[in-house]
Structures are given as structure tokens and as C-alpha cells.
């Protein structure tokens, strides 16, 4: 059996233009057509205005029901001629099938009515079947949504804080504020169990405002206790695009005016769609103008092409923990982490690794040139009240505090390997240029991929990257590769003799470069 709810489309304009008498005649004609279209055991009733209910019995299938309703739609849409006036209406029909929808009569009618409104939303002149399972999901969503709204009102949410540190110096550089729901019955719930319910809703905005406010409040308290920490908060694209987002950030900073704006950091997900990324550029720029810092979170997992990455007003890159956690076992993840670190260096952005599970992770990241880290190997998220105690424990953590000393020994050894590697590169390049071997030289030309380049952006950066002279080394190294490329092009174009005559120039530049490197290392050591 099917309970069908039919609403006429285009009837109100007829009433308004030609009057209610004409409208009544149209309804009479529609009723006649419906009665002639349905079968003998079916029922048609007008329940008010331009709405009709049709009960279809002894149906063999959903398709059979839809066939009858399509025929109903056709007869309704046939022109109605009244006093030489041609009038045309259509219909939106919602229906539900019993016993698939095992409800009582009143609820069956209500479900058909709900389905009719879905049909109207789809553009009218449509038929839509009520879906009991979808209805249960909608009701469950509404219940969960209302419960989350109550949780905000009842102040059931709390912020936990996870430290971010400089793994080389041991300095605590900040805290990431992480949302938790202290559920009265279920206990402490992580964001993964509830955030998806409020995504792209007003609750996301309401809770986002609460997080910013509460994080700044805690930051001000820490500041009064002598702790100078940057606090980062996660912001969704829906909240970022809201018209009053920038105003609220400004208002919150004004409320906690002892906290400098550059001590607030907004973390945005790289998994944000390209369309959303284009919309959040302006609000991010306005926040940056206030001094607020921006971090691109989960970098390497999302949609931001290099074009968008270059346009995004980002201060820091955060490497996704899924790559960092497995980098010691998975060569591909290690390669991704190394690539992100190099990309950050190329764009002059600090880079922080999330998912530092152990000292071994920290050591590997430092060798790659990534000094900033966050993860369970450093500290798990904790209540704000535990931060002071953890801070003292961290200062006395010998394993982490001496990690840089142990790595410096390895780094010094790596210098000699890098020098030997670059001398081998020079020998191979000279041989390839002399023999006009363009295929071999092509693989040698990338200044980031040669033996020295890998050391420079990895272990070398870890130890010497903070020095001004180190940047000069990069320039000289790139000049050597540019000259090698120029000689390769000469050789490839048939000017081998000219290219060979200039090899002394390449050798001299290389030797001077190695002397500068050795001088720098000797002076520092």
C-alpha cells in the first residue's frame, strides 16, 4: 500500500489572477482527473487548499506505484480550459510504502507530506519516496546536534593542551589547544566522536568562538605565571568564512589585551577544499595584519596545489602525523617528510612535525632539518593545570635535552661525507660535459639532490642553518650548479670545445666553495 501526498504547483497564481471561483473550478477538474486515473480500489481525497491524498492499494512493487503516479502527473499537467482561458498546473508528490514504513496511519501521512516537500525542493513536478532509514538518520543527527548544543550551554567542553617544542634547543615554543567533551555518562570524548556532527553548521561557529576565547583566557593566566607561550587553535573553513570571524578574533584579543596577537596561532587544515581555500585567503590576511600567526595543518594530505600554497598567507607548515609516525619504517613516508621540509625551507617557512612518537623520530627529523616537533614522544595532551608540572619534568628530561649534543657528533662526520660526495659530483659532471653526455648531466644538475644538497638541507641545516654564512653557502652552491648547466648546454649544442675550455672555471669555483665550507666548520667547531 502507498500513501501519497500531492500538492499542486502553480495554483496560487491562478487564484490571485482569476479569483477563487476559477480556482475552485480548477480543483474540481483536478479531482475528477485523479478519480479517473487511479484504479477501482484506490482512494482520492482533498484534505484542504490545493492538497490531495491518494491511497494506492494492492501494489506489487515500488515501480508499479511510481508508474501510477507518473500517469497522475501527466493528467494533472494537461491544460484546463475554462471560459476560453487555458490554465496549466503541475504537482509535487511525496509517497511512502507500507509495510516498509511500518508506522500508524497518522505517521504514514506525515511521512508522505515530508517526502512531498523534498519533491518541491527538487524543483517541483517531482515524485519522491519517503526513506525510513534516512528519516532515522536525520532524527539521530538532530538528537546528537541538540545534545551538542546542550553541551555548549552546560559548559561540558574543555580544552587540553599538547606542547610544541624545539627539539634542538629543548625550548617549549607553544601549546596546541585540543577540544575534549567531558560527557556526564560516557566520560571524556575525543573530537573524532562528535566534531563531524557540527561540521558546516552554526554549532561549529559557536564552539569555534568558545575555543578561541577559552584558549586566550588560559594564555593570559600562563602569562601572569611567567610562561611565555604561543597557543594554537584549530579553525574549520565554515567558521573562517563566517562574516564576523575576523571581528570576533579582534574582539577576543581586545578582551585579553595582555596577550600579544602574535602569540595566537590559527591552524587550518590542508584538507580544506580548493574552493574553500580561495575563500579563506582574505580573512586569514586580515588576521595576519593584526599579528596573528597562521599554520597550515596536516600538510601533505590535502588539496592545496603549489599555486594555492604560494598564495595562502601561512607562517608555518605542520607535517601530518600519519607520515611522521611511520617515517622510520616506511621509506615513502620518510621521502614525503623530507620533501615537505625542503619545500618549507624553499618558501622560508618554519616547519613543525606532528606525530613525534619517540626520541628516534626526533633525531631523524633533526637530521632532515626539522627542529620543531609535537607528539606523544614529547607529551600527550593534558589539562591546563598539568602544564606547569610537565614543564619542570621536560627541563629535567636528559634524553631530550641532550639529543642535540649527540647529533652534533654525527653532523660533524657528515660534513666530510658531503665534501667527498661533492667532489665525486664534480668528477662525474666534468666527464659528462666532456663527452656531451646530456642524459647523465641532467640527473646531476639539481642542486637540492646532489650529495651536498641533501646534506645542506638535512644534517647541515640542523647544525649550521642558523648562521648567516650558511645562506651564503647555498648561493655559491647554486652558482656552481648553474655554471655546470650552462656548460652542459654548450656541450649539447655542439660547442664541446668551448665548454671544455671553461671547465677550469667550474673547478675553481668548486674548490673555493669547499674551502669556504671547511673554513666555516672549523671556525664553529
N, C-alpha and C positions, 0 to 999 in steps of 0.2 A: 504494500500500500504506500502511496505517496501523498503527502500533504504539501500543497503548492500555494504559495502566496504571490499574487500578481498585483502589480502597481502600474497604472498607465503612465506613460511618458508623453508629455506634450498636451495633457488635458487642461491644465490650469490656464494656458494662453487662450484656449477656446472659450473657457468660461469668462475670462476677462474681456475678450473681444466681442463675443456674440451673446453673452448673457447666460444666466443659469438655465433658462428654459431650453436653449440649444444644447447646453451641457448635459442636461437630463436626457434629452433625446439621444445624444451620443452614448450615454451609459446604457440606455435601454437597448440600443443596437448592438453594443459590445456584449451585453448579457445574452442576447439572442444568438449571436455568433458562437459564443462559448458553449451554450447548451447544445447547439447543433454539431459542434466539433467533438466534444467528449463522447464517450461510449455510454451505453444504456445504464450500466451500474455505477457510473461516476456521478459526482455531485458538484454543482457550481453554486456559490453563494457570494453575494456582495455584502461586505462587512462594514462599509462606510466609505464616503467620498468616492475615490476612483480606485478602490482596492477590492480585490476578489480573492476568494479562497476556493481552490479546486481540490477535491478528494478523488484520487485515481485508485481504483481497486483492481485486484486480480492481475497484477503486473508480473510478468515473467522475468524481467531484468531491468537494470538501470537504463540500458539503451532503449528499451521499449517505452519507458517513461519519457525519456528525452525526445523520442520520435513524436509522441503525442504533443509535448509542449512546444516543439518546433512548429507543428501544424497550428497550434493555438496562436503562436507568434505571427504566423503568416496571415491568418484570417483577421487578426486584430489590425494588422498594418494595411489591409486593403482599404482604399478610400471610402469614406462615408459621405454620401450626397444628401444634403438637407437644404431644400429650397434653393436649388441651383448652386449651393456652396459646397465645395469639395473640402472635406476635413480629413486630416490624417493624424493618427496617433500610433504609438508603439507601446511595448510593455517590457518591464523588467520582472523576471520570475525567479523566485527562490523556492527550493523544494527540499524536503527531507524524506528519507525512506525508512519505513517501519518494516521489520524489527531491527534493522541495522542500527537505527536510532531508537533505542529501547526506552522511550520516555512516555509520560502520560499525554493526554490529548492537548492540554494547555501548553505543555512544553514543546510538543511537536509543532504546534502553530507558531510558537515564539522562535523556534529554530528556523522554520521556513521563512519567517519575517526577517531574521538576521541574514539569511542567505540572499534574500531579495535585495537588501541594502548593499551587499557585496556586489551583486549583479549591477546595481545602479552605479556604484563606484567605478566599475569597469567600463563605463561608457554607455550605459542604458542599452535597451534592445538586446539584453543578455539573459542567459539562464545560468543559475549557479546552484550546485548541490551542497547542502549543509554537510560538513565533515565533523562527525562526533569526536574523532581523535584530535583534530585541530582545535576544536572547541575546548577539549580538556586541557590541551597545551596552553591555550590562551588564558583559561581560568587559572591554571597553575602559575603562569607567568604573572598574572595580575596579583595573585596571592603573595608570590615572592616579592614582587615590586612593592606592594603595600607594606610587607614586613620590613623591607629595607628602609622604606620611608619612615616607619615607626622607629627603626634602629637609630636613624639620624636624630629624630626627635628625642629619643630616650638616652642619647649620648652613649650608645653601646660600642661605637667605633673608637679605636685607639691607634696611636702611631708607635711603631717600633723603629729603631734606628740601627742601620748597619754601617760600620766605619769604612771610610776610604783612606788609604794610606799611600805614602811614597815608600815603596819597598826598598829603595836605595838608601834614603836618609833615615827611614823609620818614622818620619813625621806623619802625624794624623792630619789629613788635609780637609776632612769633612765627614758628613753623615748623610746617608740617604734615608728619607722618611718613607716607611713602608706601612701600608694600611693593614690593620687587622680588625676583625669583628669579634668582640667578646660576647658570643651568643649565650643567653641565660641558660638554655638547655643543652646546646651542643658544644659549648666551650669555645676556645679560640679557633677562629676560622681564617684561613689564608685567602688572599684576594681571588685566587682562581676559582673558588667556590661560589662567588657572588658578583664579581665585577661585571661579568658578561650580561647579567640581568639588567644592569642600568646603562649599558653602552648606548650612546646616542639618545639618551633621554634627559629630562630635566634633573633627574636624580644625580646623573654624572656631574652636572654643573654644580648642583648644591653640595655634593660631597667634595668635589674638587676645591670649592671655596673654603670648605671646612678644613681640608688638609693644609692649604696654604696658610690659613690663619693660625692653626694649631702649631705648625712647624715653626713659624716666625715667633710665636709665643715662647716655645721651648728654646729657640735660638737666643732670644733675649735673656732668658733665665741663665743659660750656659754662659752667655757673655758677662753677666753680672758675677758669675763664679770664676771668671778669668779664663774661660775656654773660648778661643777664637776659632770657630768652626764654620765652614760653609755647609749649608743644609740644602739638599736637593729634593724636589718633589716631582712626582710623575703626573703629567698632564695629558689628557686624551685630546684628540683632534676636535671632537664635538665641543668640548669646553673651550679650547683655544679659539674656535671660530665664533664663539658667542659674542654678541655685540658689546657686553660690558666686561669682558675678560681683562683687558688692559686696565680699565678703570678700577676693577677690584684689586688687581695686583698693586696698583699705585696706592689705593686706599689702605690695603693691608700693610704696606711698607710705611705709610704715614702713621698708622696705629701703633706700630712697633718701631718708632723712629730712631731708636738707638742701634738698630741693626742696619749696617750699610747694605745698599741694594746689591752690591757685588758679592754679598755673602748668601744671596738666594740664587739657587740654580734650578732651572726648569728642565726636566728630562722629557724629551718627546721620542716616541717610538719610530724607528726607521720603517717599520711595517705599516705605518700610515700610508694610505694610497697616494699615488702621484697627484690625483685631483685634489685631495685634502692638503698635500704638501704645498701646492700652489696657493691655497687659500690661507695658510697659516704664516706665510712669509711676513706679511705686514704686521700682524700682532706681535710676532717674535722680534721684528726690528724695533718696534715701539718699546718693547720690554728691554731690549738691549740698550736703547737710548737712555733708559733710567739707570742702567748699570747692571741689570740682572743678567746672569750667565745662562747660556743655553747649551745643553748636551744632547747629542743625537744618540739615543739608546739602542741597544741590540743591533749595532751596525754590522752589516754583512748578511742580514736575514730579510731585508725589506726591498722596497721598490725604488729607492732614490738612485736614479742614474747619476753619472758624474756631473751632468749638466745641472740637475737639481741640487746635488751636493754642493757644487760650487756656488749656487745662488742662495742656499739656505744660510741664514745668519747663525752659524754654530760656533761655539767656543771650544767644545771638547767632543771627542768621539769616544763612545763606550763600546768595546768589543763584546759581542754576545757571548754569554756564558757557555752556550752549547759548544762553541768552538774551543774556548779556553779549557773547559773541563777535560776534553778528550785530546788535547794537543800533544800530550806526552805519549799517547798510544797511536793516534791516527795522523799519518803524515799529511793528509789532505787538510785536516783542521789546523795543523801546525803551519802549513803553507798559507792558509787563509788568514790566520793571526798575523803572520809575518807581513802579508800584503797590506792588511789594514794598518799596521804600524807604519809601514813605508808611506802609505797614502797620507796618513795623518802628518807625517814629517814633511811630505812634499807640499802640503797645504798649510804647514806651520800651525797645526792644531795639536794641543796636548791629547794624549790617548790614554784611556783607563781600561783595564781588563776586568771584566766581571766573571766570577766563577773560579777564583784563585782558591783551589781546594787544599793546597799543600805548599811547603817550602820549595819543593821541586818545581811546581808551577811558577812560583815567584822567581826562582833562579832562571828558568827558561825564558820568562818574559823579559827579565833584565838583560839577558844576553841578546834579545831581539831589539832592545832599545825602548821597551815599555816599562816605565818606572812606577806608574800608578796602578794600584790594584784594589780589588774588593772581592770578598768571598768567604766561605766557611773556614778556609785555612787561616784566615786573619781573624775573623769574628763572625758569629751568627747575628742576625737581627736581635735586638734586645730592647727592653723597655727603657725609656729615657732615664729612669732612676738608676739604671745599672751602668750608664756610660762612664761616670766618674771612676767607679771601681775598675772597670775594664781598662780605662786609660792608664791607670797605675800599673796594671798587670802587663799591658803592652810595653810600657817603658822598661820593664824588667824581663821582657821576653828575649833572652840571649840569642836564641836561634834566629829570630827575625832581625834583631838589631845588629847582628854581626854578619848577616848574609852578604852585605856589600864587601866586607873585608875579604871573605873567602873568594868572592868572584873576581876581585881585583887581581889576584894572583893568576887566575885563568886568563883574564883580559890581557895582562902583560905578555903572556905566552902567545896569545892570538895575534899580537902586533907583528911578531916575527913571521908568523904564518901568512899574514896579509901581505907583508912586503915580498916574501918569496913568491906568493901567488901572483902579485902584480908584475914581478919580473918575468914570470912564466908567460903572463898575458902579453907582455911586450915582445918576447921572443916569437910567440905564435902570430902576433899581429904583423911583425916585420916579415916573417916568412910568407904570410898570406898576401901582403901587399906586393912583395917582390914577385910572387908567382901569379899575381892577378887572380887570386882565389877568392872571388866575391862571396861564395857561399860560406866559407869559413869565417871571413871577417864580419859578416852580417851578425853572427852569433856573439862576436866579441865586442861589438860596439856599445852595447847598453852599459852605461856607467854604474847602474844600480846592480847589475847582475854579474859583473866580473868579481874575482875573489876579493879585491879590496873593497868594492862597493858593498858586498854582503857584510864584510867586517865593519865598514864605516857606519852602516845603518843598524848594526846589531851590537856586538860586544864593544866596538869602538865608541859608539854613541853613549853606551851605558857609562863608560868611564870618562870620556873626554867631551861629550856633547855639550856640556855647559860652558865650554871655553869659546871665546870669540875666535881664537886662532883655528878652531876646529871647522868653523864655517868657511874660512879661507881655504882650508884643505879641500873642501868639497868643490869650490870654484876651480881650483887648479886641476883637480882630478877630472872634472868635466871638460876642461880645456884640452887635456891630453886626449880624451876620447873624441872630441870634436876634430882635433887635428888628424887623428887616426882615420876618422870617417872621411875627411877631406882627401887624404892620401888614397884611401880605398876607391873613392870616386874617380880620382885621377887615373889610377891603375886600371879601373874597369872601363874607362873611356878610351883606352889605348895609349895614355901618357905614362907608361910604366917607368920610362927613364926619368922623367920629371919627378915622379913620385919617389923613386929610389934616391934621387939627389936630396930630397927633403927628409929622408929618414933620420939623418943626424939631428935635425931639428926636433923630431919626436923623441929620440933617445935622450937628448939634452934636457928637454922639458920633463921627461920621466925621472931622470937622475936627480934633478933639482927638487922635484916633488918628494921623492923618497928621503932626501936629506932634510927637508922641512918636517916631514913626519917624524923621523928619528930624533930630530932636534927637539920637537915638541914633547915627545915621550920622555926623552932624557931629562928635560927641564922639569917636567911634572914629577917624575919619579925621584 
